[in-house]
Amino acid sequence: MKQTLQGALQWTLHLLFHNFGWKLLSLAIAVVLWALVASEPELSEYATVRLEYRNLPDNLEIGSDPVSEVSLELRGPSGELRGAGDGIQPAVVLDMSDVQPGERTFTIGAGNVKLARGVRLVRSIPSEVRFLFERRMVRFVPVVVRMAGQGQNGYTVAHQSVTPDRLEIAGPSSRVARITAAVTDPVDLSSLVGTSEFRVNAFVDDSFVRFQTSPQVVVTVTMKKKK
């Protein structure tokens, strides 16, 4: 029993004093770093951050003008506020995994604000953001060709066609339902004779609605002499 105790004591002393100089140096460095952090003045600042979201269900779309940025009043050590600590930049991340069609208000607080260690949130401006969620709608709309300068050179359109003649669009259901056509960029006919092809882009007049495929179409125009 006595030998066992002596062995345990020797092992403990060896563990304690092995590389004692390095251990003492590490302790001193840790104390100095702690003292620097502890003595660092606490400041307040406003930070403008982007509003991010995650887990939006695939069948839903945001149908309202989104709030893209918020201002956060933050308080903490000056080094952490400048990002000199663990490098974490402030961010607001909203979890939309459980949203349903309709309006939904999100409160911005400590639960959805990402901050560096030692920094705390005082308030957010605005403190709440509201979104309108709608079902996603996908449908085809006809392509309407815009023409400019027809007849200026004594020729008029004998025949025209566009390929494809319909384009697929997607977006919030109420906005997609209002789109009646995709309209092309103007095709200039002022100096055209015979048959020509033009590659032009189509456009829908709603920033919430997007094309599912390329919006480029081919317009074929045949001109004839005016009588």
TORKOL-4160 file (C-alpha; in steps of 0.2 Angstrom, whole numbers, padded with zeros to 4 digits, m for minus):
227
<pt num="1" X="0000" Y="0000" Z="0000"/>
<pt num="2" X="0014" Y="0012" Z="0005"/>
<pt num="3" X="0023" Y="0008" Z="m0012"/>
<pt num="4" X="0007" Y="0012" Z="m0021"/>
<pt num="5" X="0005" Y="0029" Z="m0013"/>
<pt num="6" X="0023" Y="0033" Z="m0016"/>
<pt num="7" X="0022" Y="0028" Z="m0034"/>
<pt num="8" X="0006" Y="0039" Z="m0036"/>
<pt num="9" X="0015" Y="0053" Z="m0028"/>
<pt num="10" X="0030" Y="0052" Z="m0039"/>
<pt num="11" X="0019" Y="0051" Z="m0055"/>
<pt num="12" X="0010" Y="0067" Z="m0049"/>
<pt num="13" X="0026" Y="0076" Z="m0046"/>
<pt num="14" X="0033" Y="0071" Z="m0063"/>
<pt num="15" X="0017" Y="0077" Z="m0071"/>
<pt num="16" X="0017" Y="0093" Z="m0062"/>
<pt num="17" X="0036" Y="0097" Z="m0065"/>
<pt num="18" X="0039" Y="0090" Z="m0082"/>
<pt num="19" X="0042" Y="0104" Z="m0094"/>
<pt num="20" X="0039" Y="0116" Z="m0080"/>
<pt num="21" X="0047" Y="0131" Z="m0088"/>
<pt num="22" X="0035" Y="0129" Z="m0104"/>
<pt num="23" X="0020" Y="0127" Z="m0092"/>
<pt num="24" X="0025" Y="0142" Z="m0082"/>
<pt num="25" X="0027" Y="0152" Z="m0099"/>
<pt num="26" X="0010" Y="0146" Z="m0105"/>
<pt num="27" X="0002" Y="0151" Z="m0089"/>
<pt num="28" X="0010" Y="0168" Z="m0090"/>
<pt num="29" X="0004" Y="0171" Z="m0108"/>
<pt num="30" X="m0014" Y="0166" Z="m0103"/>
<pt num="31" X="m0013" Y="0178" Z="m0089"/>
<pt num="32" X="m0007" Y="0193" Z="m0100"/>
<pt num="33" X="m0020" Y="0189" Z="m0113"/>
<pt num="34" X="m0034" Y="0189" Z="m0100"/>
<pt num="35" X="m0028" Y="0205" Z="m0093"/>
<pt num="36" X="m0028" Y="0213" Z="m0110"/>
<pt num="37" X="m0046" Y="0207" Z="m0114"/>
<pt num="38" X="m0052" Y="0212" Z="m0096"/>
<pt num="39" X="m0044" Y="0229" Z="m0097"/>
<pt num="40" X="m0051" Y="0232" Z="m0115"/>
<pt num="41" X="m0064" Y="0246" Z="m0115"/>
<pt num="42" X="m0082" Y="0241" Z="m0118"/>
<pt num="43" X="m0090" Y="0251" Z="m0132"/>
<pt num="44" X="m0107" Y="0252" Z="m0141"/>
<pt num="45" X="m0109" Y="0254" Z="m0160"/>
<pt num="46" X="m0122" Y="0252" Z="m0174"/>
<pt num="47" X="m0119" Y="0239" Z="m0187"/>
<pt num="48" X="m0129" Y="0237" Z="m0203"/>
<pt num="49" X="m0131" Y="0219" Z="m0207"/>
<pt num="50" X="m0139" Y="0209" Z="m0221"/>
<pt num="51" X="m0155" Y="0199" Z="m0216"/>
<pt num="52" X="m0153" Y="0181" Z="m0221"/>
<pt num="53" X="m0165" Y="0167" Z="m0220"/>
<pt num="54" X="m0164" Y="0148" Z="m0222"/>
<pt num="55" X="m0176" Y="0133" Z="m0224"/>
<pt num="56" X="m0189" Y="0141" Z="m0234"/>
<pt num="57" X="m0201" Y="0127" Z="m0240"/>
<pt num="58" X="m0198" Y="0123" Z="m0259"/>
<pt num="59" X="m0217" Y="0126" Z="m0263"/>
<pt num="60" X="m0217" Y="0144" Z="m0255"/>
<pt num="61" X="m0211" Y="0161" Z="m0262"/>
<pt num="62" X="m0209" Y="0178" Z="m0253"/>
<pt num="63" X="m0222" Y="0189" Z="m0261"/>
<pt num="64" X="m0219" Y="0205" Z="m0252"/>
<pt num="65" X="m0205" Y="0218" Z="m0254"/>
<pt num="66" X="m0191" Y="0210" Z="m0243"/>
<pt num="67" X="m0182" Y="0219" Z="m0229"/>
<pt num="68" X="m0164" Y="0216" Z="m0234"/>
<pt num="69" X="m0154" Y="0225" Z="m0220"/>
<pt num="70" X="m0157" Y="0229" Z="m0202"/>
<pt num="71" X="m0147" Y="0240" Z="m0190"/>
<pt num="72" X="m0140" Y="0232" Z="m0174"/>
<pt num="73" X="m0135" Y="0241" Z="m0158"/>
<pt num="74" X="m0121" Y="0231" Z="m0151"/>
<pt num="75" X="m0111" Y="0232" Z="m0135"/>
<pt num="76" X="m0094" Y="0224" Z="m0130"/>
<pt num="77" X="m0075" Y="0225" Z="m0130"/>
<pt num="78" X="m0069" Y="0236" Z="m0144"/>
<pt num="79" X="m0058" Y="0222" Z="m0151"/>
<pt num="80" X="m0073" Y="0210" Z="m0153"/>
<pt num="81" X="m0084" Y="0224" Z="m0161"/>
<pt num="82" X="m0070" Y="0226" Z="m0174"/>
<pt num="83" X="m0070" Y="0207" Z="m0177"/>
<pt num="84" X="m0052" Y="0206" Z="m0170"/>
<pt num="85" X="m0057" Y="0192" Z="m0159"/>
<pt num="86" X="m0064" Y="0175" Z="m0166"/>
<pt num="87" X="m0068" Y="0184" Z="m0183"/>
<pt num="88" X="m0087" Y="0181" Z="m0182"/>
<pt num="89" X="m0096" Y="0195" Z="m0191"/>
<pt num="90" X="m0113" Y="0200" Z="m0184"/>
<pt num="91" X="m0128" Y="0192" Z="m0194"/>
<pt num="92" X="m0147" Y="0190" Z="m0193"/>
<pt num="93" X="m0153" Y="0173" Z="m0199"/>
<pt num="94" X="m0171" Y="0169" Z="m0199"/>
<pt num="95" X="m0177" Y="0151" Z="m0199"/>
<pt num="96" X="m0192" Y="0149" Z="m0211"/>
<pt num="97" X="m0194" Y="0131" Z="m0210"/>
<pt num="98" X="m0212" Y="0131" Z="m0202"/>
<pt num="99" X="m0220" Y="0146" Z="m0212"/>
<pt num="100" X="m0237" Y="0144" Z="m0220"/>
<pt num="101" X="m0245" Y="0154" Z="m0234"/>
<pt num="102" X="m0250" Y="0171" Z="m0227"/>
<pt num="103" X="m0241" Y="0185" Z="m0217"/>
<pt num="104" X="m0228" Y="0180" Z="m0204"/>
<pt num="105" X="m0219" Y="0192" Z="m0192"/>
<pt num="106" X="m0202" Y="0188" Z="m0186"/>
<pt num="107" X="m0195" Y="0196" Z="m0170"/>
<pt num="108" X="m0176" Y="0200" Z="m0171"/>
<pt num="109" X="m0168" Y="0195" Z="m0155"/>
<pt num="110" X="m0153" Y="0186" Z="m0147"/>
<pt num="111" X="m0160" Y="0169" Z="m0154"/>
<pt num="112" X="m0158" Y="0174" Z="m0172"/>
<pt num="113" X="m0143" Y="0186" Z="m0171"/>
<pt num="114" X="m0125" Y="0179" Z="m0173"/>
<pt num="115" X="m0112" Y="0188" Z="m0163"/>
<pt num="116" X="m0094" Y="0186" Z="m0158"/>
<pt num="117" X="m0091" Y="0180" Z="m0140"/>
<pt num="118" X="m0092" Y="0194" Z="m0128"/>
<pt num="119" X="m0103" Y="0205" Z="m0139"/>
<pt num="120" X="m0121" Y="0207" Z="m0134"/>
<pt num="121" X="m0136" Y="0214" Z="m0144"/>
<pt num="122" X="m0144" Y="0229" Z="m0136"/>
<pt num="123" X="m0158" Y="0231" Z="m0149"/>
<pt num="124" X="m0162" Y="0229" Z="m0168"/>
<pt num="125" X="m0169" Y="0243" Z="m0179"/>
<pt num="126" X="m0182" Y="0237" Z="m0185"/>
<pt num="127" X="m0186" Y="0225" Z="m0171"/>
<pt num="128" X="m0198" Y="0215" Z="m0181"/>
<pt num="129" X="m0199" Y="0211" Z="m0200"/>
<pt num="130" X="m0215" Y="0204" Z="m0209"/>
<pt num="131" X="m0216" Y="0194" Z="m0224"/>
<pt num="132" X="m0230" Y="0188" Z="m0236"/>
<pt num="133" X="m0228" Y="0170" Z="m0241"/>
<pt num="134" X="m0237" Y="0163" Z="m0256"/>
<pt num="135" X="m0238" Y="0147" Z="m0265"/>
<pt num="136" X="m0226" Y="0145" Z="m0280"/>
<pt num="137" X="m0235" Y="0145" Z="m0297"/>
<pt num="138" X="m0227" Y="0139" Z="m0313"/>
<pt num="139" X="m0235" Y="0142" Z="m0330"/>
<pt num="140" X="m0232" Y="0146" Z="m0348"/>
<pt num="141" X="m0236" Y="0163" Z="m0356"/>
<pt num="142" X="m0236" Y="0168" Z="m0374"/>
<pt num="143" X="m0221" Y="0178" Z="m0381"/>
<pt num="144" X="m0226" Y="0195" Z="m0389"/>
<pt num="145" X="m0214" Y="0202" Z="m0401"/>
<pt num="146" X="m0211" Y="0221" Z="m0401"/>
<pt num="147" X="m0206" Y="0229" Z="m0418"/>
<pt num="148" X="m0199" Y="0246" Z="m0421"/>
<pt num="149" X="m0196" Y="0256" Z="m0437"/>
<pt num="150" X="m0208" Y="0247" Z="m0448"/>
<pt num="151" X="m0212" Y="0255" Z="m0465"/>
<pt num="152" X="m0198" Y="0268" Z="m0464"/>
<pt num="153" X="m0189" Y="0261" Z="m0479"/>
<pt num="154" X="m0204" Y="0257" Z="m0489"/>
<pt num="155" X="m0206" Y="0239" Z="m0483"/>
<pt num="156" X="m0219" Y="0231" Z="m0472"/>
<pt num="157" X="m0220" Y="0215" Z="m0462"/>
<pt num="158" X="m0226" Y="0200" Z="m0473"/>
<pt num="159" X="m0223" Y="0187" Z="m0460"/>
<pt num="160" X="m0216" Y="0185" Z="m0443"/>
<pt num="161" X="m0213" Y="0170" Z="m0431"/>
<pt num="162" X="m0205" Y="0168" Z="m0414"/>
<pt num="163" X="m0197" Y="0152" Z="m0407"/>
<pt num="164" X="m0201" Y="0147" Z="m0394"/>
<pt num="165" X="m0218" Y="0155" Z="m0394"/>
<pt num="166" X="m0221" Y="0152" Z="m0375"/>
<pt num="167" X="m0210" Y="0154" Z="m0360"/>
<pt num="168" X="m0211" Y="0146" Z="m0343"/>
<pt num="169" X="m0212" Y="0158" Z="m0328"/>
<pt num="170" X="m0212" Y="0155" Z="m0309"/>
<pt num="171" X="m0215" Y="0165" Z="m0294"/>
<pt num="172" X="m0228" Y="0170" Z="m0280"/>
<pt num="173" X="m0245" Y="0164" Z="m0286"/>
<pt num="174" X="m0253" Y="0181" Z="m0286"/>
<pt num="175" X="m0240" Y="0189" Z="m0296"/>
<pt num="176" X="m0238" Y="0175" Z="m0309"/>
<pt num="177" X="m0257" Y="0176" Z="m0312"/>
<pt num="178" X="m0256" Y="0194" Z="m0317"/>
<pt num="179" X="m0243" Y="0191" Z="m0331"/>
<pt num="180" X="m0252" Y="0189" Z="m0348"/>
<pt num="181" X="m0236" Y="0189" Z="m0359"/>
<pt num="182" X="m0218" Y="0190" Z="m0360"/>
<pt num="183" X="m0213" Y="0204" Z="m0371"/>
<pt num="184" X="m0197" Y="0205" Z="m0382"/>
<pt num="185" X="m0184" Y="0219" Z="m0384"/>
<pt num="186" X="m0188" Y="0229" Z="m0399"/>
<pt num="187" X="m0184" Y="0222" Z="m0416"/>
<pt num="188" X="m0177" Y="0236" Z="m0428"/>
<pt num="189" X="m0186" Y="0235" Z="m0445"/>
<pt num="190" X="m0181" Y="0252" Z="m0451"/>
<pt num="191" X="m0168" Y="0245" Z="m0464"/>
<pt num="192" X="m0174" Y="0227" Z="m0466"/>
<pt num="193" X="m0178" Y="0219" Z="m0483"/>
<pt num="194" X="m0181" Y="0201" Z="m0486"/>
<pt num="195" X="m0180" Y="0188" Z="m0472"/>
<pt num="196" X="m0170" Y="0190" Z="m0456"/>
<pt num="197" X="m0168" Y="0182" Z="m0439"/>
<pt num="198" X="m0165" Y="0191" Z="m0423"/>
<pt num="199" X="m0160" Y="0184" Z="m0406"/>
<pt num="200" X="m0168" Y="0194" Z="m0393"/>
<pt num="201" X="m0172" Y="0193" Z="m0374"/>
<pt num="202" X="m0190" Y="0193" Z="m0367"/>
<pt num="203" X="m0195" Y="0202" Z="m0352"/>
<pt num="204" X="m0209" Y="0201" Z="m0339"/>
<pt num="205" X="m0214" Y="0217" Z="m0329"/>
<pt num="206" X="m0213" Y="0210" Z="m0311"/>
<pt num="207" X="m0196" Y="0208" Z="m0302"/>
<pt num="208" X="m0204" Y="0194" Z="m0292"/>
<pt num="209" X="m0207" Y="0183" Z="m0307"/>
<pt num="210" X="m0193" Y="0174" Z="m0316"/>
<pt num="211" X="m0190" Y="0163" Z="m0331"/>
<pt num="212" X="m0188" Y="0145" Z="m0328"/>
<pt num="213" X="m0177" Y="0143" Z="m0344"/>
<pt num="214" X="m0167" Y="0155" Z="m0355"/>
<pt num="215" X="m0178" Y="0171" Z="m0359"/>
<pt num="216" X="m0169" Y="0172" Z="m0376"/>
<pt num="217" X="m0180" Y="0169" Z="m0392"/>
<pt num="218" X="m0177" Y="0169" Z="m0411"/>
<pt num="219" X="m0188" Y="0181" Z="m0421"/>
<pt num="220" X="m0190" Y="0178" Z="m0439"/>
<pt num="221" X="m0196" Y="0192" Z="m0450"/>
<pt num="222" X="m0200" Y="0193" Z="m0469"/>
<pt num="223" X="m0203" Y="0210" Z="m0476"/>
<pt num="224" X="m0211" Y="0215" Z="m0492"/>
<pt num="225" X="m0212" Y="0231" Z="m0503"/>
<pt num="226" X="m0227" Y="0242" Z="m0499"/>
<pt num="227" X="m0239" Y="0244" Z="m0513"/>
